[in-house]
């Protein structure tokens, strides 16, 4: 996940907040959240980064405002919602491509199934680190 720069540095349209290769989950792919275009809104940067990360795991946008994959705004804090929502950016689609044609997607369940769950915050053992005396 790359959090830096702006969209035009990759030849994308100005104002593009993030981008990731879609399709099924695969190794060795990178997603971008263009921090310079997003600006000082830390929540928005985190939501866009999380949304692009979801794309790397084969999820698509949900037409459910509280979900981090949603393009909709004005609904408060976003999360990977444990909710069966229709897919779509600014309107609901009849089916979701990442669920084999099902009418809904549950981003929390799909991400857990595809990426796995962990009770560890840092995977490099920082949990065990202690401040220097």
N, C-alpha and C positions, 0 to 999 in steps of 0.2 A: 504494500500500500504506500503510495507516494503522496505526501501532503506538502505541496510546494508549487510555486510558479503560477502561470496562468495558461488558459486554454490555447491561446494563439501560439505559444511556444511549441505546441504539438500540431500546429496547423488547423486547429479547431476554431469554431466561431467564438468570438469574444462573448463572455457571459456564460459559457458552458461551465457549470459548477464542478462536474466530475464525469469520468468516463471509465468504463471497464469492458473487456471483451465478454459478450454474452454467450449463452449456450450452456451446455452441461459443465459441471465442475471438472477442472483439469489442472494439472500442476504447471508451474513455471509461467504463470500469467501475472500481470501487474495491473492494478487499478490506480486511478489518479483522483484526488480531490484538489482542485486548484485553489490553494489557500490565498494567493494574492487576489484572485477574483472574488473570493467569498468575503474577504475582509476580516474585521475584528469580531464577528459574531461566532464565538466558540461553539455554541450549540449547533448552529447551522453547519459548521465545519465537521463536527462529530457526526451529525446526521447524514451528511453527504458521504463522508468516508465510510460509515457503516453501511449505507445503501450500496455503494460501489463494491464493498467487500461482499455483500450478499450476492451481487451479480456474479462475482468470481465463483460462488458456490451454486450457480445455476438458478437463482431466484429471479423473479421479475417484479416490476412495480405492482403494488397493490392499490386498489381504489378503496383505501381505508385510511383516513387522515392520521390516526394515532400511530400507524405503523411507520417505521423508519424508511421503508422502501417506497412510501407514498410520495407523490409529487405534490399533494395537497398541503396547504399550510393553514395556520390559524387555529390549530387544535391543541396547542400546548406542547408538553414534552412528548417526544416520540420514543418508541422502543420497538424491538422485534415482538410484535403482538401475538400472543397465543390465541389467535382468532382466525376462523376460516373466512377469508375475505375474497371478493372477486378481484381479479387482476385488471390492470389498466392504469394509465397515467392520469388523464383528466376525465375519463368516463369508464364505466365498467365494461369489460369484455365478456363474451359468452363463455369462453374457456381460457384456462391458463396453460401456456405451452410447456412449462416446467413440471406440470403434474400429470402429464399424459392425457391432456384434454379435459381434466376435471374442471368444474365451474369455479373452484376457489383454491386458494393457497393459504397455508398457515406458515408465516415466515419463521416464527419461533421454532415450530416443530421441524420444519425442513432444514433450517440451519443446524439445529441440534443433531439431526440424523446425518447430515452431510459433513459437518465439521467436528461433531462430537462435543461433549460437555466436559468441563473440568472445574474442579473447585479451587484450582490454583490461579491466582491473579497473574503472576509472571511465570513463564515457562523456563526461565533461566535461573531459578533458585533465589531470586531476590527476596522471596518470603523469609529466607533464613538469614538474610543480611542484617547486621547490627551496626548502629552508628559507631564510628571510631570514638574512643574515650577522650 
